[in-house]
Amino acid sequence: MSEDYVLTSVIDKGSKHAGPKAKEDIEYFLAKDGYHDLTLALPKGHIDKLLFTWTKLNALFKNKKIKKVVFQYPIYSVYLTKKIIAAIRKNTQAKVVIMIHDIESIRVYNGQEKFFKDEISIFNSVDGLIVHNAGMETWLKNHGVHTKMIQLGIFDYHNPVKLIEQQTFTKSICYAGNLAKAEFLEKLNLRNSSLDVFGPNQAEEYPENINYHGSFPADELPSQLNQNFGLIWDGDSLDSCVGLSGDYMRINAPHKTSLYLSCGIPVIVWEKAAVANFVQTNQVGIAVKNLHELDDIMKNMTAEEYNVMVQNAVQIAKKIRMGYFIHQATAKF
């Protein structure tokens, strides 16, 4: 009988930053669907990569009856990515589906033509892609990808912390993430609300009403979050999300969106971010033009308006916590 596998290579497993969390959660939820976990400890050196592909790679798939492989991309080596897909093709009849976590030619290698062409060829070499949203699907199609795509919608999030289904409206906001990419916090002056900040690389000083609470491992962070809203923003500007991070937000589904919503916390997001469509459609938060208007929004919001968002966020939290979005995406291949 043929079986399904989820293939992952996680760097820095067990670290405090949230990097491995999204991949680990997909492994966790797909295991409930009967998927087998195939985690590869991939070599980093050039010679070691060659030896791995010559001596070990084919053996991983030889004589296995595999129906489908969900390949968690990227694995931080174009060479190994291509070799792994080739080994699956050579040794099995499996359908290969890439779960895109990040498009590296935008996020890291912007402007590097060779990497861009390699990445597009990888996406065109498989049977299907799970993409974040309509923005990512459109971008890929416009750049030459013709593989079948299914939209995830939002990342699921394994969160065993008790879900709080009611919140008192206190105009409180939280922000969690790598604070080296959140220079905007040093410029944000709030009068009608407070902002609690979590994550590594904090600034030496933050304005009044912004309180730093330390850095926590991804599995402990949800227990620290009980604020009214979770903020999704990147960069050094209060006017918009600018630069590479801003461009990326137009097609990306930031994992912190799922962190907040899994806690039943509505979100605040830039109106031009791709995830704003999900937020507005499901009425689980607000999309803002800039952060200058944040104070007035908090000041004018009523408890009744806020409670509607909380109840909607709680319903999405229940789906996120059960792996609803990855289940429905993988079932379509």
C-alpha positions in Angstrom: 0.0 0.0 0.0 1.4 3.4 -1.0 1.9 6.0 1.8 2.2 9.7 2.1 5.3 11.5 3.5 6.1 15.0 4.6 9.7 15.9 3.9 11.4 18.6 6.1 14.8 19.9 6.9 14.7 22.2 9.9 17.7 24.5 10.8 18.3 25.4 14.4 15.7 23.1 15.9 14.7 24.1 19.4 15.9 27.7 19.1 13.9 30.6 20.6 13.0 32.2 17.2 10.0 31.0 15.4 11.8 29.8 12.3 11.2 26.0 12.7 7.7 26.4 14.2 5.7 26.5 11.0 7.4 23.4 9.5 7.1 21.5 12.8 3.4 22.3 13.0 2.8 21.1 9.5 4.5 17.8 10.4 2.4 17.6 13.5 -0.9 18.2 11.7 -0.1 16.0 8.7 0.8 13.1 11.0 -2.8 13.2 12.1 -3.7 12.5 8.4 -1.4 9.5 8.4 1.6 11.2 6.8 5.1 9.8 7.7 7.7 12.2 8.8 10.9 12.3 6.8 13.3 14.8 8.4 16.6 15.2 6.6 19.8 16.2 8.4 21.3 17.9 5.4 25.1 18.6 5.1 26.3 22.2 4.7 29.7 21.8 3.0 30.1 21.4 -0.7 31.9 18.1 -0.6 29.5 16.8 2.0 26.6 17.7 -0.2 28.1 15.8 -3.1 28.8 12.7 -0.9 25.2 12.8 0.4 23.7 12.8 -3.0 26.0 10.1 -4.3 25.8 7.7 -1.3 22.6 8.3 0.7 19.9 10.1 -1.2 18.6 7.4 -3.5 18.5 5.0 -0.6 16.0 7.2 1.3 13.4 6.5 -1.4 14.4 3.2 -2.9 11.9 0.4 -2.5 9.4 2.7 -0.7 5.8 2.7 -2.0 5.1 6.4 -1.8 1.9 8.0 -3.1 2.6 11.7 -2.2 5.5 13.7 -0.8 4.8 17.1 0.7 8.1 18.9 0.5 8.5 21.8 2.9 10.4 24.5 1.0 12.9 26.0 1.2 15.7 23.8 2.6 18.5 26.4 2.0 20.2 24.6 -0.8 19.1 24.8 -4.4 21.4 22.0 -5.3 20.0 19.6 -2.7 16.4 20.6 -3.5 16.9 19.6 -7.1 18.6 16.4 -6.2 15.9 15.4 -3.7 13.2 15.9 -6.2 15.2 14.0 -8.8 15.7 11.1 -6.4 11.9 11.0 -5.6 11.2 10.9 -9.4 13.8 8.2 -10.1 12.8 5.8 -7.3 9.1 6.3 -6.8 5.9 7.1 -8.6 5.0 9.7 -5.9 3.3 12.9 -6.6 5.5 15.8 -5.3 3.8 18.8 -3.7 5.9 21.7 -2.5 4.6 23.6 0.6 6.1 27.0 0.1 7.1 28.7 3.3 9.1 31.4 1.7 10.0 32.5 -1.8 13.7 33.1 -1.4 14.3 35.0 -4.6 12.2 37.8 -3.1 13.0 37.5 0.6 16.8 36.8 0.5 18.1 36.8 -3.1 16.3 39.7 -4.6 17.8 40.8 -7.9 20.0 37.6 -8.3 18.8 36.4 -11.7 20.4 32.9 -11.4 18.7 32.1 -8.1 15.4 33.4 -9.4 15.6 31.1 -12.5 16.6 28.2 -10.3 13.7 28.7 -8.0 11.1 29.1 -10.8 12.4 25.9 -12.4 12.1 24.0 -9.0 8.5 25.2 -8.7 7.8 24.0 -12.3 9.4 20.6 -11.7 6.8 19.3 -9.2 3.2 18.3 -9.4 1.7 20.9 -7.2 2.4 24.0 -5.0 0.7 25.0 -1.8 0.9 28.8 -1.8 -0.1 31.3 0.9 -2.8 33.3 -0.9 -4.1 34.8 -4.1 -1.3 37.4 -4.1 1.4 34.7 -4.0 -0.3 32.7 -6.7 -0.6 35.7 -9.0 3.1 36.6 -8.5 4.2 33.1 -9.3 2.0 32.9 -12.4 3.3 36.3 -13.6 6.9 35.0 -13.2 6.4 31.9 -15.3 5.2 29.2 -12.9 2.6 27.0 -14.5 2.3 24.2 -11.8 -1.1 23.6 -10.2 -1.5 25.8 -7.1 -3.7 25.6 -4.1 -4.0 28.5 -1.6 -3.4 27.7 2.0 -5.1 30.9 3.3 -3.3 31.1 6.6 -0.8 28.9 8.5 -2.1 26.5 11.1 -0.6 26.8 14.6 -0.2 24.1 17.2 -1.2 26.0 20.4 -2.1 23.9 23.5 -2.5 27.0 25.7 -6.2 27.3 26.8 -8.1 29.4 24.4 -9.6 32.5 26.1 -13.0 33.1 24.4 -13.8 36.5 25.9 -11.6 39.6 26.3 -12.1 42.9 28.1 -11.4 45.8 25.8 -8.4 47.8 27.2 -6.9 49.1 24.0 -3.8 46.9 24.5 -1.7 45.7 21.6 1.1 43.1 21.4 4.0 42.7 18.9 6.0 39.5 18.7 9.0 38.9 16.4 12.6 39.6 15.5 12.9 43.2 16.8 15.9 43.9 14.5 13.2 44.1 11.7 10.9 46.3 13.8 12.7 49.7 13.9 9.3 51.4 13.6 8.7 50.6 17.3 11.3 53.2 18.2 9.2 55.9 16.5 5.7 54.9 17.6 4.2 57.2 20.1 0.9 55.9 21.5 -1.4 58.0 23.7 -4.6 56.0 23.8 -3.2 52.5 23.9 -0.3 50.4 25.1 2.0 48.0 23.2 3.7 45.0 24.7 6.7 43.8 22.8 8.3 40.3 22.7 11.3 39.0 20.8 15.1 39.0 20.4 17.2 42.0 19.4 15.3 44.7 21.3 16.3 48.4 20.9 18.1 50.2 23.7 15.1 52.4 24.4 11.4 52.5 23.3 8.9 55.3 23.6 6.5 55.6 26.5 3.6 53.1 26.4 5.8 50.5 24.6 6.9 47.8 27.1 9.5 45.1 26.4 8.8 41.7 28.0 11.7 39.6 26.8 12.1 36.7 24.3 10.3 33.3 24.6 10.6 30.0 22.8 7.8 29.6 20.2 5.9 27.1 22.3 5.9 29.3 25.4 5.0 32.6 23.7 1.2 32.1 23.4 1.0 31.9 27.2 2.4 35.5 27.4 -0.2 37.0 25.0 -3.4 38.3 26.5 -3.6 41.7 24.8 -6.6 42.9 22.7 -4.8 43.0 19.3 -1.7 41.6 17.7 0.3 43.9 15.4 1.7 42.7 12.0 4.2 45.2 10.7 7.8 45.3 9.4 10.5 47.9 8.7 11.5 51.3 10.0 8.5 53.4 8.8 5.2 54.3 10.4 3.7 55.3 7.0 3.8 51.8 5.4 5.7 48.6 5.2 8.5 49.6 2.9 11.5 48.0 1.2 12.0 44.3 0.7 9.9 43.4 3.7 7.1 45.6 2.5 7.1 44.0 -1.0 7.2 40.6 0.6 4.2 41.3 2.8 2.1 41.8 -0.4 2.3 38.1 -1.1 3.3 36.5 2.2 1.2 35.2 5.1 3.3 36.1 8.1 3.4 33.3 10.7 2.8 35.7 13.5 -0.7 36.3 12.1 -1.4 32.6 13.0 0.3 33.0 16.4 -2.1 35.9 17.4 -5.2 34.3 15.9 -4.5 30.9 17.5 -4.8 32.8 20.8 -8.1 34.3 19.8 -6.5 37.7 19.4 -7.7 39.9 16.5 -4.9 41.4 14.4 -3.9 44.8 13.0 -2.3 44.6 9.6 -1.1 46.9 6.8 -3.9 47.4 4.3 -1.7 46.4 1.4 -0.5 43.2 2.9 -1.8 40.0 1.3 -3.1 38.8 4.7 -5.3 41.9 5.0 -7.8 40.1 2.6 -8.1 37.2 5.0 -8.4 39.5 8.0 -11.2 41.6 6.5 -13.1 38.7 4.9 -13.2 36.8 8.2 -13.6 40.0 10.3 -10.8 39.1 12.6 -9.1 42.4 12.9 -8.4 45.7 11.1 -6.3 46.8 8.1 -4.7 50.2 8.5 -3.1 52.5 6.0 -0.3 53.6 8.5 0.5 53.4 12.1 -0.2 57.1 12.7 -3.9 56.3 12.7 -3.6 53.6 15.3 -4.3 55.8 18.3 -7.5 57.3 16.8 -8.7 53.8 15.8 -8.2 52.5 19.4 -9.8 55.6 20.8 -12.9 55.4 18.7 -13.5 51.7 18.8 -16.3 50.4 21.0 -16.3 47.3 23.1 -19.1 45.9 21.0 -17.1 46.3 17.8 -14.2 44.7 19.4 -16.2 41.8 20.8 -17.4 40.9 17.3 -13.8 40.6 16.1 -12.9 38.5 19.2 -15.7 36.0 18.5 -14.6 35.7 14.9 -11.0 35.3 15.9 -12.0 32.5 18.4 -13.7 30.6 15.5 -10.6 30.9 13.3 -8.4 29.9 16.3 -10.3 26.6 16.6 -9.6 25.9 12.9 -5.9 26.9 13.2 -5.4 24.7 16.2 -6.8 21.6 14.5 -4.8 22.0 11.3 -7.8 22.8 9.1 -5.9 24.9 6.5 -3.1 22.4 5.7 -5.6 19.5 5.8 -7.9 21.1 3.1 -4.9 22.2 1.0 -3.1 18.8 0.9 -6.4 17.0 0.2 -6.7 18.7 -3.1 -3.7 16.9 -4.6 
